[in-house]
């Protein structure tokens, strides 16, 4: 049920680097939310036309969604972790990364022919 979606304006790194980043984010998200990694989904989209602060310099938008409350201390820890990792992996400065955290009601999240609520 947790999802982390990374969208960036930079060209896609090689497949191995992308897979490594997604595996890190998957394990990290599971850890931050205390949920089994077997439910975590990750996505990566590169080369998306984007601006931030009026420029087309490298930027990144990340969505983190989960069923249940993420809370203030968890989102702060995830923001620090994910911004640090994205900067290291993709070279996008942390001050050009936005992260949206969204809690979903169980009945609004489907899986395996049913929902979580």
Buried (B, 14 or more C-beta within 10 A) or exposed (E): BBBBBBBBBBEEBEEEEBEEBBEBBBEBBBBBBEBEBEBBBBEBEBEEEBEBEEEEBBBBBBBBBBBBEBEEEBBEBBBEBBBEBBBEBBEBBEEBBEBEBEEBEEEEBEEEEEBBE
